[in-house]
Amino acid sequence: MSRSQAIRSFRGEAVKSKLLSQGIYVRAASIKVVSEEAPEAYKNVDEVVRASHDAGIASMVARLRPLGVVKG
């Protein structure tokens, strides 16, 4: 979804609390940025990878789990 739609759909504090309960620490310039980056605002990565693989534009080789994310 778009960033403006994410801001309207998610409360930054609620997103931050939910992520913290999962052991994910968030540090952002503003609470608005947390709303924009809510996990629910993104497509399911497994579906995107599968579609890319099936279309022949990419090959699945490994499943990775991020240790950290920096946006800027």
C-alpha positions as CSV (number, residue, x, y, z in Angstrom):
1,M,0.0,0.0,0.0
2,S,1.1,3.6,-0.4
3,R,2.8,5.4,2.4
4,S,-0.2,7.8,2.9
5,Q,-2.6,4.9,3.0
6,A,-0.3,3.2,5.6
7,I,-0.3,6.3,7.8
8,R,-4.1,6.4,7.7
9,S,-4.4,2.7,8.4
10,F,-1.9,2.2,11.2
11,R,-1.0,3.9,14.4
12,G,2.7,4.3,14.9
13,E,2.6,3.5,18.6
14,A,0.5,0.4,18.0
15,V,2.9,-0.8,15.3
16,K,5.9,-0.2,17.6
17,S,4.3,-2.0,20.5
18,K,3.4,-5.0,18.4
19,L,6.9,-5.3,17.0
20,L,8.5,-4.9,20.4
21,S,6.3,-7.8,21.7
22,Q,7.9,-9.9,18.9
23,G,11.4,-8.9,20.0
24,I,11.9,-6.3,17.2
25,Y,13.2,-3.0,18.4
26,V,12.3,0.1,16.4
27,R,14.1,3.4,16.4
28,A,12.6,6.0,14.0
29,A,12.9,9.7,13.3
30,S,9.2,10.1,14.0
31,I,6.2,7.9,14.9
32,K,4.8,8.7,11.5
33,V,7.7,6.8,9.9
34,V,6.8,3.8,12.0
35,S,3.3,3.9,10.5
36,E,4.6,4.1,7.0
37,E,6.8,1.1,7.5
38,A,4.2,-1.2,9.2
39,P,4.8,-4.8,8.1
40,E,1.2,-5.1,7.0
41,A,1.7,-2.4,4.5
42,Y,4.0,-4.7,2.4
43,K,3.2,-7.6,0.1
44,N,4.0,-11.1,1.4
45,V,7.6,-11.7,0.4
46,D,7.1,-15.4,-0.1
47,E,4.4,-14.6,-2.7
48,V,6.6,-12.1,-4.5
49,V,9.5,-14.5,-4.6
50,R,7.4,-17.3,-5.8
51,A,5.8,-15.2,-8.6
52,S,9.3,-14.0,-9.7
53,H,10.6,-17.6,-9.7
54,D,7.6,-18.9,-11.6
55,A,7.9,-16.1,-14.2
56,G,11.5,-17.0,-14.8
57,I,12.9,-13.6,-13.8
58,A,14.6,-14.9,-10.7
59,S,15.7,-18.2,-9.1
60,M,15.1,-19.1,-5.5
61,V,18.5,-20.1,-4.0
62,A,18.2,-19.3,-0.2
63,R,15.8,-18.0,2.4
64,L,17.4,-15.3,4.5
65,R,16.3,-13.7,7.8
66,P,17.4,-10.1,8.4
67,L,19.4,-9.2,11.5
68,G,18.7,-5.5,11.1
69,V,17.2,-3.0,8.8
70,V,18.4,0.6,8.1
71,K,16.1,3.0,6.2
72,G,17.4,6.3,5.1
